Amino acid sequence: MRAFIVDDERLAVQRLTRMLEASGRVEIAGSTTDPGEALAFLRAHPVDVLFLDIQMPGLTGFELLEQLEAQPLVIFTTAYDEHALKAFEVTSVDYLLKPIDTERLARALEKLERLSSRLSQSQPPTPDIKTLARQLAAELAPQRKLERIASRVGEKTTILEVARVTHFFSKDKLTFAAAGGRDHAIDYTLGELEQQLDSRRFARIHRATIVNVPMIQELFPDLDGGMLVRLKDEKRTELSVARDRVRDLKSRLGI
């Protein structure tokens, strides 16, 4: 079966690609961290199965499915908690919680093979994926967190999309959101942000820093026994990770 992977976290794409290749059960037709790029590819090159992240900036996994004419089988890759995902246990869809483990992936692939065999034998069709995606989006909507944040300077107010903020940090008793190459002062404490941000995407890595995990590009050791992360932004910003938070961050990244 030909598979395509869509996830806005580059490390997640690379890890799942390695796991699928090691399984020998699917052929990787392609992958991307850009849902818009995925949509263009899938319209021109239909695949059998789509490994699809849910929360992505610009276009969610549900919105991507809505715009596809050809409907592949779908396995969602997500950090939603398991209780919220009971709705995914339906005939034509499965899900994998991040970080994905080998045993759970194997069970999902077995289900995928059974569904593929059923379709090839012209057995009763599976439910409409687009309809199902709308139902799942509604099911998970109450869990949405802070999506936009305001930065006020004098009489000017700038609205920032939270998904595009690379990190939040505190300095001189003020809190800033780093986005678009600039630091924007905001009326939140880091403690308030930690409560209101999507915990599947943002992580507190230092008493003075919260990072947008998908924006992390590289990790390397720091001199004090902690760690430094380098971001994907134009400045290639480097942030310190406190020693007591290194293990949690690595777990979040699946490494």
C-alpha positions as CSV (number, residue, x, y, z in Angstrom):
1,M,0.0,0.0,0.0
2,R,1.2,3.5,-0.9
3,A,1.3,5.8,2.1
4,F,1.8,9.6,2.6
5,I,2.8,11.3,5.9
6,V,1.6,14.8,6.9
7,D,2.8,16.3,10.2
8,D,4.0,19.8,10.9
9,E,6.7,18.4,13.2
10,R,9.8,17.5,11.0
11,L,11.2,15.1,13.7
12,A,7.8,13.3,13.9
13,V,7.8,12.8,10.1
14,Q,11.3,11.5,10.1
15,R,10.6,9.1,13.0
16,L,7.4,7.7,11.5
17,T,9.0,7.3,8.1
18,R,11.8,5.2,9.7
19,M,9.2,3.1,11.6
20,L,7.1,2.4,8.5
21,E,10.1,1.6,6.4
22,A,11.3,-0.8,9.1
23,S,7.9,-2.5,9.1
24,G,8.1,-3.4,5.4
25,R,4.3,-3.2,5.2
26,V,3.8,0.0,3.2
27,E,5.5,2.0,0.5
28,I,6.2,5.6,1.4
29,A,5.0,7.7,-1.5
30,G,6.0,11.0,0.1
31,S,5.9,13.1,3.2
32,T,5.7,16.8,4.2
33,T,5.4,19.2,7.1
34,D,3.3,21.6,5.0
35,P,-0.4,20.7,4.8
36,G,-0.9,22.9,1.8
37,E,1.9,21.1,-0.1
38,A,0.3,17.8,1.0
39,L,-3.0,18.8,-0.5
40,A,-1.4,19.6,-3.9
41,F,0.5,16.3,-3.9
42,L,-2.5,14.2,-3.0
43,R,-4.8,15.8,-5.6
44,A,-2.3,14.8,-8.3
45,H,-1.1,11.5,-6.8
46,P,-3.8,9.6,-4.8
47,V,-2.5,7.2,-2.2
48,D,-4.0,4.2,-0.3
49,V,-3.4,5.5,3.2
50,L,-2.7,8.9,4.8
51,F,-0.9,9.2,8.1
52,L,-2.3,12.6,9.1
53,D,-1.6,15.0,12.0
54,I,-4.7,16.9,13.3
55,Q,-3.5,20.2,14.7
56,M,-1.4,22.0,12.1
57,P,-1.0,25.7,11.4
58,G,-2.8,27.0,8.3
59,L,-4.8,23.9,7.6
60,T,-5.9,21.2,10.1
61,G,-6.0,17.5,9.3
62,F,-9.8,17.7,9.2
63,E,-9.8,20.6,6.8
64,L,-7.3,18.9,4.5
65,L,-9.6,15.8,4.3
66,E,-12.5,18.1,3.4
67,Q,-10.7,19.3,0.3
68,L,-9.6,15.9,-1.0
69,E,-11.8,14.3,-3.7
70,A,-10.2,10.9,-3.6
71,Q,-10.6,9.5,0.0
72,P,-7.7,7.4,1.2
73,L,-7.8,5.3,4.4
74,V,-6.7,7.5,7.3
75,I,-4.6,7.0,10.4
76,F,-4.4,10.1,12.5
77,T,-1.2,10.8,14.3
78,T,-2.0,13.1,17.3
79,A,-1.2,14.1,20.8
80,Y,-4.8,14.2,22.0
81,D,-5.4,12.2,25.1
82,E,-6.8,8.6,24.6
83,H,-10.1,9.3,26.3
84,A,-11.0,12.0,23.7
85,L,-10.0,9.7,20.9
86,K,-12.5,6.9,21.5
87,A,-14.5,8.4,18.6
88,F,-11.7,7.4,16.3
89,E,-12.3,3.7,16.8
90,V,-14.5,3.3,13.7
91,T,-14.3,1.0,10.8
92,S,-12.3,3.1,8.4
93,V,-10.1,5.2,10.6
94,D,-7.4,4.5,13.3
95,Y,-5.2,6.8,15.3
96,L,-1.7,6.8,16.8
97,L,-0.8,8.8,19.9
98,K,2.5,10.6,19.9
99,P,5.1,9.6,20.6
100,I,4.2,6.6,18.5
101,D,5.4,3.2,19.8
102,T,6.2,0.2,17.6
103,E,3.6,-2.1,19.0
104,R,0.7,0.3,18.5
105,L,1.9,1.1,15.0
106,A,1.9,-2.7,14.2
107,R,-1.7,-3.0,15.3
108,A,-2.7,0.0,13.2
109,L,-1.0,-1.5,10.1
110,E,-2.8,-4.8,10.7
111,K,-6.1,-3.0,10.8
112,L,-5.1,-1.2,7.6
113,E,-4.4,-4.4,5.8
114,R,-7.7,-5.9,6.8
115,L,-9.6,-2.8,5.5
116,S,-7.6,-2.8,2.3
117,S,-8.5,-6.5,1.7
118,R,-12.1,-5.7,2.4
119,L,-12.2,-2.9,-0.2
120,S,-10.4,-5.0,-2.8
121,Q,-13.0,-7.7,-2.4
122,S,-15.8,-5.2,-3.1
123,Q,-17.4,-5.7,0.4
124,P,-19.7,-3.0,1.8
125,P,-18.1,0.5,1.6
126,T,-16.6,2.1,4.6
127,P,-18.1,5.3,6.1
128,D,-17.6,8.6,4.3
129,I,-14.2,10.0,5.5
130,K,-15.2,13.6,5.0
131,T,-18.4,13.2,7.1
132,L,-16.5,11.4,9.8
133,A,-13.8,14.1,9.9
134,R,-16.5,16.7,10.5
135,Q,-17.9,14.6,13.3
136,L,-14.5,14.2,14.9
137,A,-13.7,18.0,14.6
138,A,-16.9,18.7,16.5
139,E,-16.1,16.1,19.1
140,L,-12.7,17.6,19.8
141,A,-13.7,21.3,19.5
142,P,-14.2,21.9,23.3
143,Q,-10.5,21.1,23.8
144,R,-9.3,24.0,21.7
145,K,-6.9,26.3,23.5
146,L,-5.7,29.9,23.0
147,E,-5.4,30.4,19.2
148,R,-4.8,34.2,19.0
149,I,-3.1,36.7,21.2
150,A,-3.0,40.5,21.3
151,S,0.1,42.7,21.6
152,R,-0.7,46.3,22.5
153,V,1.8,49.1,22.1
154,G,0.3,52.5,22.6
155,E,-2.8,52.8,20.5
156,K,-1.6,49.9,18.1
157,T,-2.8,46.4,18.7
158,T,-1.2,43.5,16.8
159,I,-3.0,40.1,16.6
160,L,-0.7,37.1,16.6
161,E,-1.6,33.6,15.6
162,V,-0.4,31.5,18.4
163,A,0.6,28.6,16.1
164,R,3.1,31.0,14.4
165,V,4.8,32.1,17.7
166,T,8.1,30.3,18.0
167,H,8.4,30.9,21.8
168,F,7.3,33.0,24.7
169,F,9.8,34.4,27.2
170,S,9.9,36.7,30.2
171,K,12.5,39.5,30.6
172,D,12.6,42.5,33.0
173,K,9.2,41.5,34.4
174,L,7.6,41.6,31.0
175,T,6.4,38.7,28.8
176,F,7.1,38.5,25.1
177,A,5.8,36.4,22.1
178,A,8.5,35.9,19.4
179,A,6.9,35.8,15.9
180,G,7.8,37.0,12.5
181,G,11.3,38.0,13.5
182,R,10.0,40.4,16.3
183,D,9.4,40.2,20.0
184,H,5.9,41.3,20.9
185,A,5.0,42.4,24.4
186,I,1.8,40.6,25.7
187,D,-0.4,40.9,28.8
188,Y,0.1,37.4,30.1
189,T,2.5,35.8,32.6
190,L,4.2,32.6,31.6
191,G,2.2,30.8,34.2
192,E,-1.1,32.0,32.6
193,L,0.1,31.0,29.2
194,E,1.1,27.5,30.4
195,Q,-2.5,27.0,31.5
196,Q,-4.1,28.4,28.3
197,L,-1.8,27.2,25.5
198,D,-2.3,23.9,23.8
199,S,-0.1,21.5,25.8
200,R,0.2,19.2,22.8
201,R,2.2,22.0,21.0
202,F,3.8,24.2,23.7
203,A,6.2,23.1,26.4
204,R,7.8,25.0,29.3
205,I,11.6,24.3,28.9
206,H,12.8,26.9,31.4
207,R,11.4,29.1,34.1
208,A,11.6,32.0,31.7
209,T,10.7,30.2,28.4
210,I,7.8,28.3,26.7
211,V,8.7,26.9,23.3
212,N,6.5,25.9,20.3
213,V,7.7,22.4,20.0
214,P,7.2,22.0,16.2
215,M,9.5,25.0,15.7
216,I,12.5,23.1,17.2
217,Q,15.0,22.2,14.5
218,E,18.1,21.0,16.4
219,L,19.2,20.0,19.9
220,F,22.7,20.0,21.4
221,P,24.2,19.8,24.9
222,D,24.8,22.9,27.0
223,L,27.8,23.5,29.2
224,D,25.9,23.4,32.4
225,G,24.5,19.9,31.8
226,G,21.3,21.1,30.3
227,M,20.5,21.5,26.6
228,L,20.2,24.1,23.9
229,V,17.6,24.0,21.2
230,R,17.8,25.8,17.9
231,L,14.6,27.0,16.2
232,K,13.5,27.1,12.6
233,D,13.1,30.9,12.6
234,E,15.1,33.2,10.4
235,K,17.4,34.1,13.4
236,R,18.1,30.4,14.1
237,T,17.3,31.4,17.7
238,E,18.9,29.3,20.4
239,L,17.1,28.6,23.7
240,S,18.3,27.0,27.0
241,V,16.5,23.9,28.3
242,A,16.7,23.5,32.1
243,R,18.3,20.3,33.2
244,D,15.2,19.1,35.0
245,R,13.1,19.6,31.8
246,V,15.4,17.9,29.2
247,R,13.9,14.4,29.7
248,D,10.3,15.7,29.2
249,L,11.3,17.6,26.1
250,K,13.0,14.6,24.5
251,S,9.9,12.5,25.3
252,R,7.7,15.1,23.6
253,L,10.0,14.9,20.5
254,G,9.9,11.1,20.5
255,I,13.7,10.8,21.0
